[in-house]
Amino acid sequence: MTSAFPGLEEVANELYLDSNLPETQYTYQERGYLSSLNSKFSPMKLCAVKDGFFLWYSAESAGPSFDTKPQGLIPLQSCSIYTDTRDPSGTTFTISNPSLPGAHVTFQAGSVERTRDWLEACENGKKASLANGALGHALVEQLQNRDKKRDDELQEAVEKLKKNALETKKALEAKQKILKRQQMQRMRHEEELDQALAEKKALEKKKKQNEQKLKNLSKEEAKAQKQKAKMEKSLEEVKGTLIRLEEVLLGVEDDVEVRKSISFLNGFVSRQGRGLREEGLKEDL
């Protein structure tokens, strides 16, 4: 037996003991133990057809006329009552009330004859009196109202979940924007760092080139200084030679051509020496 409609037993018990509803004065039409085909309940249930209702009890809770509150009940009006063709023994039957969502129970009797008795009692129970019809209608209405309230609560919970989901989505999108902005900043910083490193490498390369040029210039300057010193030495030697030559020629008869040659050589040596000195001053500056 299954009941997909939560609270069916509680509502049935409330209605069964409601003093505002008409009292039922009839005895039961059928009673006995049936096997419940639902693992949620004990295998055997004490059941009864009474006053247009199918009721089930625990053995200790049923009164002699089944006037105490049941564990559950289904109003038989508008019910479909049929045997289960899948059971080859023919002892399984189902009661289903389309007006009550989930009001669908399946039991198994001990024999085919007892199954017929139950089916006949249920069919007769569908012919309910006005009072029992009012009781069944009240049960259906209360269950439907409870179902609507449950649907409203469910809808409210769904709307709340949607709202929370929307807020979570917005928060996630905002976080993603922040992360994206941080990622772009990091990429920009990495690009700037790469550019700075490239510039540093270029400067280091240029520095090495300048150092090499300076080194080369230093070598050339040293070589030029060496050549200059050698030339100065040569000029001094030439100058000394000219002085000695001039001393030798003092006792010789004046020769204009010789004097011109000596004067030219002295002028040449002086000019070369002056040029070397001026070049040295420029380098010092």
BALO-570908 format. One record per atom (N, C-alpha, C): residue number from 0; residue in three letters; atom name; x, y, z. Coordinates in steps of 0.2 Angstrom, whole numbers, plus 5000, padded with zeros to 4 digits. Layout:
% BALO-570908
NUM ALA CA X Y Z
...
This chain:
% BALO-570908
0 MET N 5004 4994 5000
0 MET CA 5000 5000 5000
0 MET C 5004 5006 5000
1 THR N 5003 5011 4996
1 THR CA 5007 5017 4996
1 THR C 5002 5023 4996
2 SER N 5005 5028 4999
2 SER CA 5001 5035 4999
2 SER C 5006 5040 4998
3 ALA N 5005 5043 4992
3 ALA CA 5010 5048 4990
3 ALA C 5008 5055 4992
4 PHE N 5002 5055 4996
4 PHE CA 4999 5061 4998
4 PHE C 5001 5062 5006
5 PRO N 5006 5066 5008
5 PRO CA 5008 5066 5015
5 PRO C 5003 5068 5019
6 GLY N 5002 5065 5025
6 GLY CA 4997 5068 5030
6 GLY C 4990 5065 5029
7 LEU N 4990 5060 5025
7 LEU CA 4983 5057 5023
7 LEU C 4980 5054 5030
8 GLU N 4984 5050 5033
8 GLU CA 4982 5047 5039
8 GLU C 4980 5052 5045
9 GLU N 4984 5057 5046
9 GLU CA 4982 5062 5051
9 GLU C 4976 5066 5049
10 VAL N 4975 5068 5043
10 VAL CA 4969 5071 5041
10 VAL C 4963 5067 5042
11 ALA N 4963 5060 5040
11 ALA CA 4958 5055 5041
11 ALA C 4956 5055 5048
12 ASN N 4961 5054 5052
12 ASN CA 4959 5054 5059
12 ASN C 4956 5060 5062
13 GLU N 4958 5066 5060
13 GLU CA 4955 5072 5062
13 GLU C 4948 5072 5060
14 LEU N 4946 5070 5054
14 LEU CA 4939 5070 5051
14 LEU C 4935 5065 5055
15 TYR N 4938 5059 5056
15 TYR CA 4934 5054 5059
15 TYR C 4932 5055 5066
16 LEU N 4935 5060 5069
16 LEU CA 4934 5061 5076
16 LEU C 4931 5068 5077
17 ASP N 4929 5072 5071
17 ASP CA 4927 5079 5071
17 ASP C 4920 5079 5073
18 SER N 4918 5082 5079
18 SER CA 4911 5082 5082
18 SER C 4907 5086 5077
19 ASN N 4909 5090 5073
19 ASN CA 4905 5094 5069
19 ASN C 4902 5090 5063
20 LEU N 4905 5085 5061
20 LEU CA 4903 5081 5056
20 LEU C 4897 5076 5058
21 PRO N 4893 5074 5053
21 PRO CA 4888 5069 5055
21 PRO C 4890 5062 5058
22 GLU N 4887 5060 5064
22 GLU CA 4889 5054 5066
22 GLU C 4887 5048 5062
23 THR N 4891 5043 5062
23 THR CA 4889 5037 5058
23 THR C 4887 5032 5063
24 GLN N 4881 5029 5061
24 GLN CA 4878 5024 5065
24 GLN C 4878 5017 5063
25 TYR N 4881 5016 5057
25 TYR CA 4881 5009 5054
25 TYR C 4887 5005 5056
26 THR N 4885 4999 5056
26 THR CA 4891 4994 5058
26 THR C 4895 4993 5051
27 TYR N 4900 4989 5052
27 TYR CA 4905 4988 5047
27 TYR C 4902 4983 5042
28 GLN N 4903 4984 5035
28 GLN CA 4901 4979 5030
28 GLN C 4906 4973 5029
29 GLU N 4912 4974 5031
29 GLU CA 4917 4969 5030
29 GLU C 4923 4971 5034
30 ARG N 4926 4966 5037
30 ARG CA 4932 4967 5041
30 ARG C 4937 4960 5040
31 GLY N 4943 4961 5042
31 GLY CA 4948 4956 5042
31 GLY C 4955 4958 5041
32 TYR N 4959 4953 5041
32 TYR CA 4967 4955 5040
32 TYR C 4968 4954 5033
33 LEU N 4972 4959 5030
33 LEU CA 4974 4959 5023
33 LEU C 4982 4960 5023
34 SER N 4985 4958 5018
34 SER CA 4992 4959 5018
34 SER C 4994 4965 5014
35 SER N 4997 4970 5017
35 SER CA 4999 4976 5014
35 SER C 5005 4975 5009
36 LEU N 5005 4978 5003
36 LEU CA 5010 4977 4999
36 LEU C 5014 4983 4998
37 ASN N 5016 4986 5004
37 ASN CA 5020 4991 5005
37 ASN C 5025 4990 5011
38 SER N 5031 4991 5010
38 SER CA 5036 4989 5015
38 SER C 5036 4994 5020
39 LYS N 5033 5000 5019
39 LYS CA 5033 5005 5025
39 LYS C 5028 5003 5030
40 PHE N 5024 4999 5029
40 PHE CA 5019 4997 5034
40 PHE C 5020 4989 5036
41 SER N 5017 4987 5042
41 SER CA 5018 4980 5044
41 SER C 5015 4976 5039
42 PRO N 5017 4970 5038
42 PRO CA 5014 4965 5032
42 PRO C 5007 4964 5033
43 MET N 5004 4964 5039
43 MET CA 4997 4963 5040
43 MET C 4993 4969 5043
44 LYS N 4988 4970 5040
44 LYS CA 4984 4976 5043
44 LYS C 4977 4973 5044
45 LEU N 4974 4976 5050
45 LEU CA 4967 4975 5051
45 LEU C 4963 4980 5047
46 CYS N 4959 4978 5042
46 CYS CA 4955 4982 5038
46 CYS C 4948 4982 5039
47 ALA N 4944 4987 5037
47 ALA CA 4937 4986 5037
47 ALA C 4934 4991 5032
48 VAL N 4928 4989 5029
48 VAL CA 4924 4993 5025
48 VAL C 4918 4995 5029
49 LYS N 4917 5002 5031
49 LYS CA 4912 5004 5035
49 LYS C 4909 5011 5033
50 ASP N 4903 5012 5032
50 ASP CA 4900 5018 5031
50 ASP C 4903 5022 5025
51 GLY N 4904 5018 5020
51 GLY CA 4907 5022 5014
51 GLY C 4914 5023 5014
52 PHE N 4918 5020 5019
52 PHE CA 4925 5021 5019
52 PHE C 4929 5015 5019
53 PHE N 4935 5014 5017
53 PHE CA 4940 5009 5018
53 PHE C 4945 5011 5023
54 LEU N 4945 5007 5029
54 LEU CA 4949 5009 5034
54 LEU C 4954 5004 5036
55 TRP N 4960 5006 5038
55 TRP CA 4965 5001 5041
55 TRP C 4967 5003 5048
56 TYR N 4969 4998 5052
56 TYR CA 4971 4999 5059
56 TYR C 4976 4995 5061
57 SER N 4980 4997 5066
57 SER CA 4984 4992 5070
57 SER C 4979 4987 5074
58 ALA N 4981 4981 5075
58 ALA CA 4976 4977 5079
58 ALA C 4974 4979 5085
59 GLU N 4978 4983 5089
59 GLU CA 4976 4985 5096
59 GLU C 4972 4991 5096
60 SER N 4972 4995 5090
60 SER CA 4968 5001 5090
60 SER C 4961 5001 5088
61 ALA N 4959 4995 5085
61 ALA CA 4952 4995 5082
61 ALA C 4947 4993 5088
62 GLY N 4942 4997 5088
62 GLY CA 4936 4995 5093
62 GLY C 4932 4989 5090
63 PRO N 4927 4987 5093
63 PRO CA 4923 4981 5091
63 PRO C 4919 4983 5085
64 SER N 4917 4990 5084
64 SER CA 4913 4992 5079
64 SER C 4917 4997 5074
65 PHE N 4924 4997 5075
65 PHE CA 4928 5001 5071
65 PHE C 4926 5008 5072
66 ASP N 4925 5011 5078
66 ASP CA 4923 5018 5079
66 ASP C 4929 5022 5081
67 THR N 4934 5019 5083
67 THR CA 4940 5023 5085
67 THR C 4944 5025 5078
68 LYS N 4948 5030 5080
68 LYS CA 4952 5033 5074
68 LYS C 4956 5028 5071
69 PRO N 4956 5028 5064
69 PRO CA 4961 5023 5060
69 PRO C 4968 5026 5059
70 GLN N 4972 5021 5057
70 GLN CA 4978 5023 5055
70 GLN C 4978 5027 5048
71 GLY N 4973 5025 5044
71 GLY CA 4971 5029 5038
71 GLY C 4965 5027 5035
72 LEU N 4962 5031 5030
72 LEU CA 4956 5029 5027
72 LEU C 4955 5032 5020
73 ILE N 4951 5029 5016
73 ILE CA 4950 5032 5009
73 ILE C 4942 5032 5008
74 PRO N 4939 5037 5007
74 PRO CA 4932 5037 5005
74 PRO C 4931 5034 4998
75 LEU N 4926 5029 4998
75 LEU CA 4925 5025 4993
75 LEU C 4921 5028 4987
76 GLN N 4918 5033 4988
76 GLN CA 4914 5037 4983
76 GLN C 4919 5039 4977
77 SER N 4918 5037 4971
77 SER CA 4922 5039 4965
77 SER C 4928 5035 4965
78 CYS N 4929 5030 4969
78 CYS CA 4935 5026 4969
78 CYS C 4934 5021 4963
79 SER N 4940 5019 4961
79 SER CA 4941 5013 4956
79 SER C 4943 5007 4960
80 ILE N 4940 5002 4960
80 ILE CA 4941 4996 4963
80 ILE C 4942 4990 4959
81 TYR N 4948 4987 4959
81 TYR CA 4949 4982 4953
81 TYR C 4955 4977 4956
82 THR N 4954 4971 4953
82 THR CA 4960 4966 4955
82 THR C 4966 4967 4951
83 ASP N 4971 4965 4953
83 ASP CA 4978 4966 4950
83 ASP C 4979 4960 4945
84 THR N 4978 4961 4939
84 THR CA 4979 4955 4934
84 THR C 4986 4952 4934
85 ARG N 4991 4956 4937
85 ARG CA 4998 4953 4937
85 ARG C 4999 4948 4942
86 ASP N 4994 4947 4946
86 ASP CA 4994 4942 4952
86 ASP C 4990 4936 4949
87 PRO N 4994 4930 4948
87 PRO CA 4990 4924 4945
87 PRO C 4985 4921 4950
88 SER N 4986 4923 4957
88 SER CA 4982 4920 4962
88 SER C 4975 4923 4962
89 GLY N 4975 4929 4959
89 GLY CA 4968 4933 4959
89 GLY C 4966 4935 4966
90 THR N 4971 4936 4971
90 THR CA 4969 4938 4977
90 THR C 4971 4945 4979
91 THR N 4974 4949 4974
91 THR CA 4977 4956 4975
91 THR C 4972 4961 4972
92 PHE N 4970 4966 4976
92 PHE CA 4965 4971 4973
92 PHE C 4968 4978 4975
93 THR N 4966 4983 4971
93 THR CA 4968 4990 4972
93 THR C 4962 4994 4973
94 ILE N 4963 4999 4977
94 ILE CA 4958 5004 4978
94 ILE C 4961 5011 4977
95 SER N 4958 5015 4972
95 SER CA 4961 5021 4970
95 SER C 4956 5026 4970
96 ASN N 4957 5032 4973
96 ASN CA 4952 5038 4973
96 ASN C 4956 5044 4969
97 PRO N 4953 5045 4963
97 PRO CA 4956 5050 4959
97 PRO C 4956 5057 4962
98 SER N 4951 5058 4967
98 SER CA 4950 5065 4970
98 SER C 4955 5066 4975
99 LEU N 4959 5061 4977
99 LEU CA 4964 5062 4982
99 LEU C 4971 5060 4979
100 PRO N 4975 5065 4978
100 PRO CA 4982 5063 4975
100 PRO C 4985 5058 4980
101 GLY N 4987 5052 4977
101 GLY CA 4991 5048 4981
101 GLY C 4987 5043 4985
102 ALA N 4980 5044 4985
102 ALA CA 4976 5039 4988
102 ALA C 4975 5033 4984
103 HIS N 4980 5028 4985
103 HIS CA 4980 5022 4980
103 HIS C 4983 5017 4985
104 VAL N 4979 5012 4986
104 VAL CA 4981 5006 4991
104 VAL C 4980 5000 4988
105 THR N 4985 4995 4989
105 THR CA 4985 4988 4986
105 THR C 4985 4983 4992
106 PHE N 4981 4978 4993
106 PHE CA 4981 4973 4998
106 PHE C 4980 4966 4994
107 GLN N 4982 4962 4998
107 GLN CA 4981 4955 4996
107 GLN C 4977 4951 5001
108 ALA N 4971 4947 4999
108 ALA CA 4967 4943 5004
108 ALA C 4970 4936 5004
109 GLY N 4967 4932 5008
109 GLY CA 4970 4925 5009
109 GLY C 4967 4921 5004
110 SER N 4962 4922 5000
110 SER CA 4959 4918 4995
110 SER C 4955 4922 4990
111 VAL N 4953 4918 4985
111 VAL CA 4950 4922 4980
111 VAL C 4943 4923 4982
112 GLU N 4940 4919 4986
112 GLU CA 4933 4920 4989
112 GLU C 4933 4926 4994
113 ARG N 4938 4927 4998
113 ARG CA 4939 4933 5002
113 ARG C 4940 4939 4998
114 THR N 4944 4938 4993
114 THR CA 4945 4944 4988
114 THR C 4938 4947 4985
115 ARG N 4934 4942 4983
115 ARG CA 4927 4944 4981
115 ARG C 4923 4947 4986
116 ASP N 4923 4945 4992
116 ASP CA 4920 4948 4998
116 ASP C 4922 4955 4999
117 TRP N 4928 4956 4998
117 TRP CA 4931 4963 4999
117 TRP C 4929 4968 4994
118 LEU N 4929 4965 4988
118 LEU CA 4927 4969 4982
118 LEU C 4920 4971 4982
119 GLU N 4916 4966 4984
119 GLU CA 4908 4967 4984
119 GLU C 4907 4972 4990
120 ALA N 4910 4972 4995
120 ALA CA 4909 4976 5001
120 ALA C 4911 4983 4999
121 CYS N 4917 4984 4995
121 CYS CA 4919 4991 4993
121 CYS C 4914 4994 4988
122 GLU N 4912 4989 4983
122 GLU CA 4907 4992 4979
122 GLU C 4901 4995 4982
123 ASN N 4898 4991 4987
123 ASN CA 4892 4993 4991
123 ASN C 4894 4999 4995
124 GLY N 4900 5000 4997
124 GLY CA 4902 5005 5001
124 GLY C 4902 5012 4997
125 LYS N 4903 5011 4990
125 LYS CA 4903 5017 4986
125 LYS C 4896 5020 4986
126 LYS N 4891 5017 4988
126 LYS CA 4884 5019 4988
126 LYS C 4883 5022 4995
127 ALA N 4886 5028 4997
127 ALA CA 4886 5031 5003
127 ALA C 4880 5035 5005
128 SER N 4879 5036 5011
128 SER CA 4873 5040 5013
128 SER C 4875 5047 5012
129 LEU N 4870 5052 5013
129 LEU CA 4872 5059 5013
129 LEU C 4877 5061 5018
130 ALA N 4876 5058 5024
130 ALA CA 4880 5060 5029
130 ALA C 4887 5058 5028
131 ASN N 4888 5052 5026
131 ASN CA 4895 5049 5024
131 ASN C 4898 5053 5018
132 GLY N 4893 5055 5013
132 GLY CA 4896 5059 5007
132 GLY C 4898 5065 5010
133 ALA N 4895 5068 5015
133 ALA CA 4898 5075 5017
133 ALA C 4904 5074 5021
134 LEU N 4905 5068 5024
134 LEU CA 4911 5066 5028
134 LEU C 4917 5065 5022
135 GLY N 4915 5062 5017
135 GLY CA 4920 5061 5012
135 GLY C 4922 5067 5008
136 HIS N 4917 5071 5007
136 HIS CA 4918 5078 5004
136 HIS C 4923 5082 5008
137 ALA N 4921 5082 5015
137 ALA CA 4925 5086 5019
137 ALA C 4933 5084 5019
138 LEU N 4934 5077 5019
138 LEU CA 4940 5074 5019
138 LEU C 4944 5076 5012
139 VAL N 4940 5076 5007
139 VAL CA 4943 5078 5000
139 VAL C 4945 5085 5000
140 GLU N 4940 5089 5003
140 GLU CA 4942 5097 5003
140 GLU C 4948 5098 5008
141 GLN N 4948 5095 5013
141 GLN CA 4953 5097 5018
141 GLN C 4960 5095 5015
142 LEU N 4960 5089 5012
142 LEU CA 4966 5086 5009
142 LEU C 4968 5091 5003
143 GLN N 4963 5093 4999
143 GLN CA 4965 5098 4994
143 GLN C 4968 5104 4996
144 ASN N 4965 5107 5002
144 ASN CA 4967 5113 5005
144 ASN C 4974 5112 5008
145 ARG N 4975 5107 5011
145 ARG CA 4982 5105 5014
145 ARG C 4987 5105 5008
146 ASP N 4985 5102 5002
146 ASP CA 4989 5101 4997
146 ASP C 4990 5108 4994
147 LYS N 4985 5112 4993
147 LYS CA 4986 5119 4991
147 LYS C 4991 5123 4995
148 LYS N 4990 5122 5002
148 LYS CA 4995 5126 5006
148 LYS C 5002 5123 5005
149 ARG N 5002 5117 5004
149 ARG CA 5009 5114 5003
149 ARG C 5012 5116 4997
150 ASP N 5008 5117 4992
150 ASP CA 5010 5119 4985
150 ASP C 5012 5127 4986
151 ASP N 5009 5131 4990
151 ASP CA 5010 5138 4991
151 ASP C 5017 5138 4994
152 GLU N 5018 5134 5000
152 GLU CA 5024 5134 5003
152 GLU C 5030 5132 4999
153 LEU N 5029 5127 4994
153 LEU CA 5034 5124 4990
153 LEU C 5036 5130 4985
154 GLN N 5030 5133 4982
154 GLN CA 5031 5139 4977
154 GLN C 5036 5144 4981
155 GLU N 5034 5146 4987
155 GLU CA 5038 5151 4991
155 GLU C 5045 5149 4992
156 ALA N 5046 5143 4993
156 ALA CA 5053 5140 4994
156 ALA C 5057 5140 4987
157 VAL N 5053 5139 4982
157 VAL CA 5056 5139 4975
157 VAL C 5058 5146 4974
158 GLU N 5054 5151 4975
158 GLU CA 5055 5158 4974
158 GLU C 5061 5160 4978
159 LYS N 5061 5158 4984
159 LYS CA 5067 5160 4988
159 LYS C 5073 5157 4986
160 LEU N 5073 5151 4983
160 LEU CA 5079 5148 4980
160 LEU C 5081 5152 4974
161 LYS N 5076 5153 4970
161 LYS CA 5078 5157 4964
161 LYS C 5081 5164 4966
162 LYS N 5078 5167 4971
162 LYS CA 5081 5174 4973
162 LYS C 5088 5173 4975
163 ASN N 5089 5167 4979
163 ASN CA 5096 5166 4982
163 ASN C 5101 5164 4976
164 ALA N 5098 5160 4971
164 ALA CA 5102 5158 4966
164 ALA C 5104 5165 4962
165 LEU N 5099 5169 4961
165 LEU CA 5101 5175 4957
165 LEU C 5106 5180 4961
166 GLU N 5105 5180 4967
166 GLU CA 5110 5184 4971
166 GLU C 5117 5181 4971
167 THR N 5117 5174 4971
167 THR CA 5123 5170 4971
167 THR C 5127 5171 4964
168 LYS N 5122 5171 4959
168 LYS CA 5125 5172 4952
168 LYS C 5128 5179 4951
169 LYS N 5124 5185 4954
169 LYS CA 5127 5191 4953
169 LYS C 5133 5192 4957
170 ALA N 5134 5189 4963
170 ALA CA 5140 5189 4967
170 ALA C 5146 5186 4963
171 LEU N 5144 5180 4960
171 LEU CA 5149 5176 4956
171 LEU C 5151 5180 4950
172 GLU N 5147 5184 4947
172 GLU CA 5148 5188 4941
172 GLU C 5153 5194 4943
173 ALA N 5151 5197 4949
173 ALA CA 5155 5202 4951
173 ALA C 5162 5200 4953
174 LYS N 5163 5194 4956
174 LYS CA 5169 5191 4958
174 LYS C 5173 5190 4952
175 GLN N 5170 5187 4947
175 GLN CA 5173 5185 4940
175 GLN C 5176 5192 4937
176 LYS N 5172 5197 4938
176 LYS CA 5174 5204 4935
176 LYS C 5180 5206 4938
177 ILE N 5180 5205 4945
177 ILE CA 5186 5207 4949
177 ILE C 5192 5203 4947
178 LEU N 5191 5197 4947
178 LEU CA 5197 5192 4945
178 LEU C 5199 5194 4938
179 LYS N 5195 5195 4933
179 LYS CA 5197 5197 4926
179 LYS C 5201 5203 4926
180 ARG N 5198 5208 4930
180 ARG CA 5202 5215 4931
180 ARG C 5209 5214 4934
181 GLN N 5209 5210 4939
181 GLN CA 5216 5208 4942
181 GLN C 5220 5204 4937
182 GLN N 5217 5200 4933
182 GLN CA 5221 5196 4928
182 GLN C 5224 5201 4923
183 MET N 5220 5206 4921
183 MET CA 5222 5210 4916
183 MET C 5228 5215 4918
184 GLN N 5227 5217 4925
184 GLN CA 5232 5221 4928
184 GLN C 5239 5217 4929
185 ARG N 5238 5211 4930
185 ARG CA 5244 5207 4931
185 ARG C 5247 5206 4924
186 MET N 5243 5205 4919
186 MET CA 5246 5204 4912
186 MET C 5250 5210 4910
187 ARG N 5246 5216 4912
187 ARG CA 5249 5223 4910
187 ARG C 5256 5224 4914
188 HIS N 5256 5222 4920
188 HIS CA 5262 5222 4924
188 HIS C 5268 5218 4921
189 GLU N 5266 5212 4919
189 GLU CA 5271 5207 4916
189 GLU C 5273 5210 4910
190 GLU N 5269 5213 4906
190 GLU CA 5271 5216 4900
190 GLU C 5276 5222 4901
191 GLU N 5274 5226 4906
191 GLU CA 5279 5231 4908
191 GLU C 5286 5229 4910
192 LEU N 5285 5223 4914
192 LEU CA 5291 5220 4917
192 LEU C 5296 5217 4911
193 ASP N 5292 5214 4907
193 ASP CA 5296 5211 4901
193 ASP C 5299 5217 4897
194 GLN N 5296 5222 4896
194 GLN CA 5298 5228 4892
194 GLN C 5304 5231 4896
195 ALA N 5304 5232 4903
195 ALA CA 5309 5235 4907
195 ALA C 5315 5230 4906
196 LEU N 5314 5224 4907
196 LEU CA 5320 5219 4906
196 LEU C 5323 5219 4899
197 ALA N 5319 5220 4894
197 ALA CA 5322 5221 4887
197 ALA C 5326 5227 4887
198 GLU N 5323 5233 4890
198 GLU CA 5327 5239 4890
198 GLU C 5334 5238 4894
199 LYS N 5333 5235 4899
199 LYS CA 5339 5234 4903
199 LYS C 5344 5230 4900
200 LYS N 5342 5225 4896
200 LYS CA 5347 5221 4892
200 LYS C 5350 5225 4887
201 ALA N 5346 5229 4883
201 ALA CA 5348 5233 4878
201 ALA C 5354 5238 4881
202 LEU N 5352 5241 4887
202 LEU CA 5357 5246 4890
202 LEU C 5363 5242 4892
203 GLU N 5363 5236 4895
203 GLU CA 5369 5232 4896
203 GLU C 5373 5231 4890
204 LYS N 5369 5229 4885
204 LYS CA 5373 5228 4878
204 LYS C 5377 5234 4876
205 LYS N 5373 5240 4876
205 LYS CA 5376 5246 4874
205 LYS C 5382 5248 4879
206 LYS N 5381 5247 4885
206 LYS CA 5386 5248 4890
206 LYS C 5393 5244 4888
207 LYS N 5392 5238 4887
207 LYS CA 5397 5234 4885
207 LYS C 5401 5236 4878
208 GLN N 5396 5238 4874
208 GLN CA 5399 5241 4867
208 GLN C 5403 5247 4869
209 ASN N 5401 5252 4873
209 ASN CA 5404 5258 4874
209 ASN C 5411 5256 4878
210 GLU N 5410 5251 4883
210 GLU CA 5416 5249 4886
210 GLU C 5422 5247 4882
211 GLN N 5419 5243 4877
211 GLN CA 5424 5240 4872
211 GLN C 5427 5246 4868
212 LYS N 5423 5250 4866
212 LYS CA 5425 5256 4862
212 LYS C 5430 5260 4866
213 LEU N 5429 5261 4872
213 LEU CA 5433 5265 4877
213 LEU C 5440 5261 4877
214 LYS N 5439 5255 4878
214 LYS CA 5445 5251 4879
214 LYS C 5449 5251 4872
215 ASN N 5446 5251 4866
215 ASN CA 5449 5252 4860
215 ASN C 5453 5258 4860
216 LEU N 5449 5264 4862
216 LEU CA 5452 5270 4861
216 LEU C 5458 5271 4866
217 SER N 5457 5268 4872
217 SER CA 5463 5268 4876
217 SER C 5469 5265 4873
218 LYS N 5468 5260 4870
218 LYS CA 5474 5256 4866
218 LYS C 5476 5261 4861
219 GLU N 5472 5264 4857
219 GLU CA 5474 5268 4852
219 GLU C 5478 5274 4854
220 GLU N 5475 5277 4860
220 GLU CA 5478 5283 4863
220 GLU C 5485 5281 4866
221 ALA N 5486 5275 4869
221 ALA CA 5492 5273 4871
221 ALA C 5497 5272 4866
222 LYS N 5495 5269 4860
222 LYS CA 5499 5269 4854
222 LYS C 5501 5275 4852
223 ALA N 5496 5280 4851
223 ALA CA 5498 5287 4849
223 ALA C 5503 5290 4853
224 GLN N 5502 5289 4860
224 GLN CA 5507 5292 4865
224 GLN C 5514 5290 4864
225 LYS N 5514 5283 4862
225 LYS CA 5520 5280 4861
225 LYS C 5524 5283 4855
226 GLN N 5519 5283 4850
226 GLN CA 5522 5286 4843
226 GLN C 5524 5293 4844
227 LYS N 5520 5297 4848
227 LYS CA 5522 5304 4849
227 LYS C 5529 5305 4853
228 ALA N 5529 5300 4858
228 ALA CA 5536 5300 4862
228 ALA C 5542 5299 4858
229 LYS N 5540 5294 4853
229 LYS CA 5546 5292 4849
229 LYS C 5548 5297 4844
230 MET N 5542 5301 4841
230 MET CA 5543 5306 4837
230 MET C 5547 5312 4840
231 GLU N 5545 5314 4846
231 GLU CA 5548 5319 4850
231 GLU C 5556 5317 4851
232 LYS N 5557 5311 4853
232 LYS CA 5564 5309 4854
232 LYS C 5568 5310 4847
233 SER N 5564 5308 4842
233 SER CA 5568 5308 4835
233 SER C 5569 5316 4834
234 LEU N 5564 5320 4835
234 LEU CA 5565 5327 4834
234 LEU C 5571 5330 4838
235 GLU N 5571 5328 4844
235 GLU CA 5576 5330 4849
235 GLU C 5583 5328 4846
236 GLU N 5583 5322 4844
236 GLU CA 5590 5320 4841
236 GLU C 5591 5324 4834
237 VAL N 5586 5325 4830
237 VAL CA 5588 5329 4824
237 VAL C 5590 5336 4826
238 LYS N 5586 5339 4831
238 LYS CA 5588 5346 4834
238 LYS C 5595 5346 4836
239 GLY N 5597 5341 4840
239 GLY CA 5604 5340 4843
239 GLY C 5609 5340 4837
240 THR N 5607 5336 4832
240 THR CA 5612 5335 4826
240 THR C 5613 5342 4823
241 LEU N 5607 5345 4822
241 LEU CA 5608 5352 4819
241 LEU C 5612 5357 4822
242 ILE N 5611 5357 4829
242 ILE CA 5615 5361 4833
242 ILE C 5623 5359 4832
243 ARG N 5624 5353 4832
243 ARG CA 5631 5351 4832
243 ARG C 5634 5353 4825
244 LEU N 5629 5352 4820
244 LEU CA 5631 5354 4813
244 LEU C 5632 5361 4812
245 GLU N 5628 5365 4815
245 GLU CA 5629 5372 4815
245 GLU C 5636 5374 4818
246 GLU N 5637 5371 4824
246 GLU CA 5644 5373 4827
246 GLU C 5650 5371 4823
247 VAL N 5649 5365 4819
247 VAL CA 5654 5363 4815
247 VAL C 5655 5368 4809
248 LEU N 5650 5371 4807
248 LEU CA 5650 5375 4801
248 LEU C 5652 5383 4803
249 LEU N 5653 5384 4809
249 LEU CA 5654 5391 4811
249 LEU C 5661 5393 4809
250 GLY N 5666 5388 4808
250 GLY CA 5672 5390 4806
250 GLY C 5673 5389 4798
251 VAL N 5668 5387 4795
251 VAL CA 5668 5387 4788
251 VAL C 5665 5393 4785
252 GLU N 5668 5394 4779
252 GLU CA 5666 5400 4775
252 GLU C 5658 5400 4774
253 ASP N 5655 5406 4775
253 ASP CA 5648 5406 4775
253 ASP C 5646 5404 4768
254 ASP N 5641 5400 4768
254 ASP CA 5638 5397 4762
254 ASP C 5630 5399 4763
255 VAL N 5628 5403 4759
255 VAL CA 5621 5405 4759
255 VAL C 5616 5399 4759
256 GLU N 5618 5394 4754
256 GLU CA 5613 5389 4753
256 GLU C 5613 5384 4759
257 VAL N 5619 5383 4762
257 VAL CA 5620 5379 4768
257 VAL C 5616 5382 4774
258 ARG N 5616 5389 4775
258 ARG CA 5613 5392 4780
258 ARG C 5605 5392 4779
259 LYS N 5603 5392 4773
259 LYS CA 5596 5391 4771
259 LYS C 5594 5384 4773
260 SER N 5598 5379 4772
260 SER CA 5596 5372 4773
260 SER C 5595 5371 4781
261 ILE N 5600 5374 4784
261 ILE CA 5600 5373 4792
261 ILE C 5594 5377 4795
262 SER N 5593 5383 4792
262 SER CA 5587 5387 4795
262 SER C 5581 5383 4793
263 PHE N 5580 5380 4787
263 PHE CA 5574 5376 4786
263 PHE C 5573 5370 4790
264 LEU N 5578 5367 4791
264 LEU CA 5578 5361 4796
264 LEU C 5576 5363 4803
265 ASN N 5579 5369 4805
265 ASN CA 5577 5371 4812
265 ASN C 5570 5373 4813
266 GLY N 5568 5376 4807
266 GLY CA 5560 5378 4807
266 GLY C 5556 5372 4807
267 PHE N 5558 5367 4803
267 PHE CA 5554 5361 4803
267 PHE C 5553 5357 4809
268 VAL N 5559 5357 4813
268 VAL CA 5559 5354 4819
268 VAL C 5555 5357 4824
269 SER N 5556 5364 4824
269 SER CA 5552 5368 4829
269 SER C 5544 5367 4828
270 ARG N 5543 5368 4821
270 ARG CA 5535 5367 4820
270 ARG C 5533 5360 4822
271 GLN N 5537 5355 4821
271 GLN CA 5534 5348 4823
271 GLN C 5534 5347 4830
272 GLY N 5539 5350 4834
272 GLY CA 5538 5350 4841
272 GLY C 5533 5354 4844
273 ARG N 5531 5360 4841
273 ARG CA 5525 5364 4843
273 ARG C 5519 5360 4841
274 GLY N 5519 5357 4835
274 GLY CA 5512 5353 4834
274 GLY C 5511 5348 4839
275 LEU N 5516 5344 4841
275 LEU CA 5515 5339 4846
275 LEU C 5513 5341 4852
276 ARG N 5516 5347 4854
276 ARG CA 5514 5350 4861
276 ARG C 5507 5352 4861
277 GLU N 5505 5356 4855
277 GLU CA 5498 5358 4855
277 GLU C 5493 5352 4855
278 GLU N 5495 5347 4851
278 GLU CA 5490 5341 4851
278 GLU C 5490 5338 4858
279 GLY N 5495 5338 4862
279 GLY CA 5495 5335 4869
279 GLY C 5491 5340 4873
280 LEU N 5491 5346 4872
280 LEU CA 5486 5351 4876
280 LEU C 5479 5349 4875
281 LYS N 5477 5348 4868
281 LYS CA 5470 5347 4866
281 LYS C 5468 5340 4870
282 GLU N 5472 5335 4870
282 GLU CA 5470 5329 4873
282 GLU C 5469 5330 4880
283 ASP N 5473 5334 4883
283 ASP CA 5473 5335 4891
283 ASP C 5466 5339 4892
284 LEU N 5464 5343 4887
284 LEU CA 5458 5347 4888
284 LEU C 5452 5342 4887
